[in-house]
Amino acid sequence: MGKKSAGKPSRGEQIEAAEREAAIRRLVAQAEADRIPVEETTRARPDRQPRHGR
């Protein structure tokens, strides 16, 4: 293997880490934008449907 300074990541590793962090932030932002509030999920059906024939 090549020489590597202990403890200090190479420039390429720093760029990769920054890109990973940016990707995570984008995914979290997208997930938050797509999130359905709990209030919305509890209104899945109308309160009451008229029952015909009863």
C-alpha positions in Angstrom: 0.0 0.0 0.0 1.0 3.6 -0.4 2.1 6.0 2.3 -0.7 7.5 4.2 -0.5 10.1 7.0 -2.1 8.6 10.1 -5.3 10.3 11.3 -5.6 12.8 8.4 -7.9 11.7 5.5 -6.7 12.4 2.0 -8.3 15.2 -0.1 -10.2 12.5 -2.0 -11.6 11.0 1.2 -12.5 14.5 2.4 -14.5 15.1 -0.8 -16.2 11.8 -0.6 -17.2 12.4 3.0 -18.6 15.8 2.1 -20.5 14.3 -0.8 -22.0 11.6 1.5 -23.1 14.2 4.0 -24.7 16.3 1.3 -26.5 13.3 -0.1 -27.8 12.4 3.4 -29.0 16.0 3.9 -30.8 15.8 0.5 -32.5 12.5 1.4 -33.6 13.7 4.8 -35.0 16.9 3.2 -36.9 14.9 0.5 -38.2 12.5 3.2 -39.4 15.4 5.3 -41.1 17.0 2.2 -42.8 13.7 1.4 -43.9 13.0 5.0 -47.6 12.8 5.6 -48.7 14.4 8.9 -50.4 12.0 11.4 -53.6 14.1 11.2 -53.8 13.3 7.4 -53.4 9.5 8.0 -56.2 9.4 10.5 -58.7 10.7 8.0 -58.5 7.7 5.6 -62.2 7.1 5.5 -65.3 9.3 5.9 -66.9 9.3 9.3 -70.0 7.4 8.2 -71.3 5.9 5.0 -75.0 5.4 4.7 -75.9 1.8 4.8 -78.4 0.9 2.1 -80.9 -1.9 2.9 -80.5 -1.8 6.7 
